[in-house]
Amino acid sequence: MAERTIASFSVSRLELLHEDGRVDEATPLELDSEFMLRMYRLMLLARSFDQRAVSLQREGRLGTYPSILGQEAAQVGSALALEQEDWIFPSFRETGVYATVGYPLDLLFRYWAGDERGLAGPEEINLLPACVSVATQIPQAVGAAFALRFRRVEAVSAVYFGEGASSKGDFHEGLNIAGVFKLPVLFICQNNQWAISLSRDRQSASQTIAQKAVAYGFEGVQVDGNDVFAVHAATRAARERALRGEGPTLIECHSYRMGHHTTSDDAGRYRDPAEVEVWKKRDPIDRLGRYLESRGVLTEAGRREVRRSCDELIDEAVRLAEAAPPPRHEDMFGNVFARPTPRLERQLRELANGGA
């Protein structure tokens, strides 16, 4: 049997902002101080929401909530590289993306409290509802990219997911179609090292998640997911390639989930605490803060002021969320299908009759 050697492949890894808050002098950031401060504020706002949501869940005021602690740079950096006309397909762990695009945070609190109306956001924000079913948002984003091309809209579709989603059929089908048709879609993987209790090395034998793109005929790039500058640069470059007709990009944001999978999980049962301590030293917000301080853009007083303003915004969001009138029971039937099925109509009648 004849044998031939297939060319080896590799993926690039992008890191601009080092863990000590230093940027190489030869690295052109092309970001002004105001924009970098905006990054910092949004990352702190996302963390403030996250911390409050966990506290409210422990008080019984929210349902199960998935923390984004440690993943703020991956979310804020990528979302800031998108434009208003782009379409965003989140999973269930994209609080930072919601905050970055200006989604009303009181609505987000309402959703995590069990009020589905919380995902009926402003029409001018092209952000789809959170997707709890792992990876099912990926083919939806690919379909949206098809629609954008068909309608000749200068925009991209961006879909967020965790590394665990790369083991699902939806991932493979979505990337395959996107590669074949060179669709304008960005696949943004937040590799936080743990798919619930399954570690990254047991979830996939690939050295990186980014290299999976090679099989589908397009570019994959791994970035330091705790480096907001690198994430932003990689996402912006991928968007520009997509708009030039060069097809999709798989961006792997190599980060870490410092919290539990959700508030119903106990990561201490399967994860070494020493591992968490190592990643705490790589905190993305502290890293950016050190850089801004070294540039004279941020002071300690400035840090406190940003945190205070973020906490005030979260206080108001909680107040608005908890002041909203409760949903009607029949509302749960209203947006399942465009036209209610006979089964839904029967269930609605039973509800109206007190369950009889």
C-alpha positions in Angstrom: 0.0 0.0 0.0 1.4 3.4 -1.0 2.0 5.9 1.7 2.4 9.6 1.5 3.2 12.2 4.1 0.6 14.9 4.7 2.1 18.3 5.4 2.3 19.1 9.1 0.3 22.1 10.4 0.5 24.5 13.2 -1.6 27.3 14.6 -0.3 30.6 15.8 -0.6 31.9 19.4 -1.1 35.5 20.0 -0.2 37.3 23.2 0.4 41.0 23.5 -0.1 41.9 27.1 2.1 39.8 29.4 1.1 38.6 32.8 3.2 41.2 34.5 1.2 44.0 32.7 4.0 44.6 30.2 3.7 45.0 26.4 6.7 44.5 24.2 8.0 47.9 22.9 7.9 46.5 19.3 4.2 45.6 19.6 1.9 48.2 18.0 -1.3 48.2 19.9 -3.2 50.8 17.9 -5.5 51.4 20.9 -5.8 54.8 22.5 -6.0 55.4 26.3 -9.7 56.1 26.3 -10.5 52.8 24.5 -8.2 50.8 26.9 -10.0 52.4 29.9 -13.3 51.4 28.3 -12.0 47.8 28.2 -11.1 48.1 31.9 -14.5 49.5 32.9 -16.4 46.8 30.9 -14.4 44.0 32.4 -15.0 45.4 35.9 -18.7 45.8 35.1 -18.9 42.2 34.0 -17.2 41.0 37.2 -19.4 43.2 39.4 -22.5 41.7 37.7 -21.0 38.2 38.2 -20.2 38.6 41.8 -23.6 40.1 42.6 -25.4 37.3 40.6 -23.6 34.6 42.7 -24.6 36.4 45.9 -28.2 36.8 44.8 -28.4 33.1 43.9 -27.1 32.1 47.3 -29.8 34.3 48.8 -32.5 32.6 46.8 -33.2 35.6 44.6 -31.8 34.1 41.4 -31.8 30.6 39.9 -28.8 28.6 38.8 -26.2 31.0 37.5 -22.9 30.3 35.5 -20.0 32.4 36.7 -17.6 34.1 34.2 -14.9 34.8 36.8 -11.6 34.8 34.9 -13.1 35.0 31.4 -13.8 38.7 31.2 -11.0 39.5 28.8 -12.1 36.9 26.3 -15.6 38.2 26.3 -15.1 42.0 26.4 -12.1 42.0 24.0 -13.9 40.0 21.4 -17.3 41.8 21.7 -15.5 45.2 21.3 -14.2 44.1 18.0 -17.7 43.5 16.6 -20.0 46.1 15.1 -23.6 46.9 15.7 -24.7 45.3 12.4 -23.0 42.0 13.4 -25.1 39.1 14.8 -24.0 37.4 18.1 -25.0 33.9 19.2 -24.0 33.4 22.9 -24.0 30.2 24.9 -25.0 30.6 28.6 -21.8 32.1 29.9 -21.5 35.4 28.1 -22.3 38.1 30.7 -19.3 40.1 29.5 -20.6 40.1 25.9 -24.0 41.3 27.0 -22.5 44.1 29.1 -20.2 45.2 26.2 -22.9 45.5 23.6 -25.1 47.5 25.9 -27.7 44.9 26.8 -29.9 46.1 29.7 -28.4 44.4 32.7 -31.7 44.4 34.6 -33.2 42.2 31.9 -30.3 39.8 32.3 -30.9 39.6 36.1 -34.6 38.9 35.3 -33.6 36.1 33.0 -31.4 34.4 35.7 -34.3 34.9 38.1 -36.4 32.7 35.9 -38.2 35.4 33.9 -37.9 34.5 30.2 -38.8 38.1 29.3 -35.3 39.0 30.3 -34.1 37.7 26.9 -36.5 39.9 24.9 -33.9 42.6 24.6 -33.8 45.8 22.4 -34.4 45.2 18.7 -31.4 47.3 17.8 -29.0 44.8 19.5 -28.4 41.8 17.3 -27.9 39.4 20.2 -29.7 36.1 20.3 -31.0 34.5 23.5 -28.7 32.6 25.7 -28.3 28.9 24.6 -28.1 26.4 27.4 -28.1 23.3 25.1 -24.4 22.9 24.4 -23.3 23.8 20.8 -26.8 24.1 19.3 -26.1 27.8 18.7 -23.2 27.0 16.3 -25.3 25.9 13.3 -27.7 28.7 13.9 -24.8 31.2 13.6 -23.7 29.5 10.4 -27.3 29.9 9.0 -27.2 33.6 9.9 -23.9 34.0 8.1 -25.6 32.4 5.0 -28.4 34.9 5.3 -26.0 37.8 5.6 -24.3 36.8 2.4 -27.6 36.1 0.6 -28.8 39.6 1.5 -25.4 41.2 0.7 -25.1 42.7 4.2 -21.6 43.8 5.2 -21.6 42.1 8.6 -20.5 38.9 10.3 -22.0 36.3 12.5 -20.1 35.6 15.8 -20.8 32.5 18.0 -19.5 31.8 21.5 -19.0 28.4 23.0 -16.8 26.5 25.4 -14.2 23.9 24.5 -16.6 21.1 25.5 -18.8 22.1 22.6 -16.1 21.1 20.2 -17.0 17.5 20.9 -20.6 17.9 19.7 -21.9 17.1 16.3 -23.3 20.7 16.0 -19.7 22.0 16.1 -18.4 19.7 13.3 -21.4 20.3 11.1 -21.3 24.0 11.6 -17.6 24.4 10.9 -17.8 22.1 7.9 -20.5 24.1 6.2 -18.8 27.4 7.0 -15.6 26.2 5.5 -17.1 24.8 2.3 -19.0 28.0 1.6 -16.4 30.4 3.1 -19.1 32.1 5.2 -18.6 35.3 7.3 -18.7 33.7 10.7 -16.4 33.9 13.7 -16.2 30.8 15.9 -15.1 32.1 19.3 -14.2 29.3 21.7 -13.6 30.1 25.4 -11.4 27.3 26.4 -11.7 27.5 30.2 -10.1 24.1 30.7 -13.1 22.4 32.2 -16.2 21.1 30.5 -18.1 20.8 33.8 -16.0 18.1 35.6 -14.2 16.9 32.5 -10.7 18.4 32.1 -9.4 19.7 28.8 -6.9 16.9 28.3 -9.6 14.2 28.7 -12.1 16.1 26.5 -10.0 16.2 23.3 -6.7 14.7 22.1 -6.0 17.8 20.0 -3.0 19.8 21.2 -5.2 22.9 20.7 -8.8 23.6 19.9 -7.8 26.1 17.2 -6.1 23.5 15.1 -9.5 21.8 14.5 -10.2 24.5 11.9 -7.5 23.1 9.6 -9.7 20.1 8.9 -12.4 22.4 7.6 -10.2 24.5 5.4 -9.9 27.7 7.3 -7.7 29.5 9.8 -7.5 28.7 13.5 -5.7 30.9 16.0 -5.1 30.5 19.7 -4.9 33.6 21.8 -4.1 34.2 25.5 -7.7 34.5 26.6 -6.6 36.6 29.6 -5.0 39.2 27.4 -7.8 41.5 26.3 -5.5 43.2 23.7 -4.7 39.9 22.0 -8.4 38.8 22.0 -9.5 42.1 20.5 -6.8 42.1 17.8 -7.5 38.5 16.8 -11.3 39.1 16.6 -10.9 42.3 14.7 -8.5 40.6 12.1 -10.9 37.7 11.7 -13.8 40.0 11.1 -11.9 41.9 8.4 -10.9 38.6 6.7 -14.5 37.5 6.7 -15.7 40.7 5.2 -13.1 40.4 2.5 -14.6 37.0 1.5 -11.8 34.9 3.0 -14.1 32.8 5.1 -14.5 32.0 8.8 -11.9 31.8 11.6 -11.8 29.7 14.7 -10.5 31.7 17.7 -9.5 29.8 20.7 -9.3 32.0 23.8 -7.1 30.0 26.2 -8.4 31.0 29.6 -9.6 29.5 32.8 -12.9 29.1 34.7 -11.9 30.3 38.2 -15.4 29.7 39.6 -17.7 26.6 39.6 -19.3 25.5 36.4 -22.6 26.9 37.8 -23.9 27.7 41.3 -25.2 24.2 41.4 -21.7 22.7 41.0 -18.9 22.0 43.4 -15.6 22.2 41.5 -13.7 21.2 44.6 -14.9 17.7 44.0 -12.9 17.3 40.8 -10.4 20.1 40.6 -7.1 20.7 42.5 -7.3 24.0 44.4 -3.6 24.6 43.6 -4.5 24.8 39.9 -7.0 27.6 40.7 -4.4 29.5 42.7 -2.0 29.5 39.7 -4.7 31.0 37.4 -5.7 33.6 40.0 -2.2 35.1 39.4 -3.2 35.5 35.7 -6.3 37.5 36.5 -7.2 39.4 33.3 -8.5 42.5 35.1 -5.4 42.8 37.3 -3.2 42.4 34.2 -4.8 45.2 32.3 -4.9 47.4 35.5 -1.1 47.0 35.9 -0.5 48.0 32.3 -2.8 51.1 32.6 -1.1 52.1 35.8 2.4 51.8 34.2 1.1 54.1 31.4 -0.2 56.7 33.9 -3.7 56.1 32.5 -5.1 54.6 35.7 -4.5 55.5 39.4 -5.5 53.7 42.6 -8.2 56.4 43.1 -9.3 55.8 39.5 -9.6 52.0 40.2 -11.9 52.7 43.2 -14.0 55.1 41.2 -14.5 52.7 38.3 -15.5 50.0 40.8 -17.9 52.3 42.6 -19.6 53.3 39.4 -19.9 49.7 38.3 -21.4 48.7 41.6 -23.9 51.6 41.3 -25.0 50.4 37.9 -25.4 46.9 39.2 -27.4 48.2 42.2 -29.8 49.9 39.9 -30.1 46.9 37.6 -31.0 44.7 40.5 -33.6 47.3 41.7 -35.2 47.5 38.3 -35.2 43.7 37.9 -36.9 43.0 41.2 -39.4 45.8 40.7 -40.7 44.4 37.5 -44.2 42.8 37.6 -44.1 39.0 37.6 -44.8 37.3 34.3 -48.2 35.7 33.7 -48.4 32.0 33.7 -49.8 31.9 30.2 -46.7 33.9 28.9 -44.7 30.7 28.8 -46.7 29.5 25.9 -46.5 32.7 23.8 -43.1 32.4 22.1 -42.5 28.7 21.7 -43.7 28.5 18.1 -44.9 31.1 15.6 -48.3 29.4 15.7 -49.2 27.3 18.8 -49.5 23.6 18.3 -52.6 21.7 19.4 -50.7 20.3 22.3 -49.7 23.8 23.5 -53.3 25.0 23.1 -54.5 22.1 25.2 -52.0 22.8 27.9 -52.9 26.5 27.9 -56.6 25.5 28.4 -55.7 23.2 31.2 -53.8 26.0 32.9 -56.8 28.3 32.5 -59.0 25.7 34.1 -56.7 25.3 37.1 -55.0 22.2 35.7 -58.2 20.2 35.2 
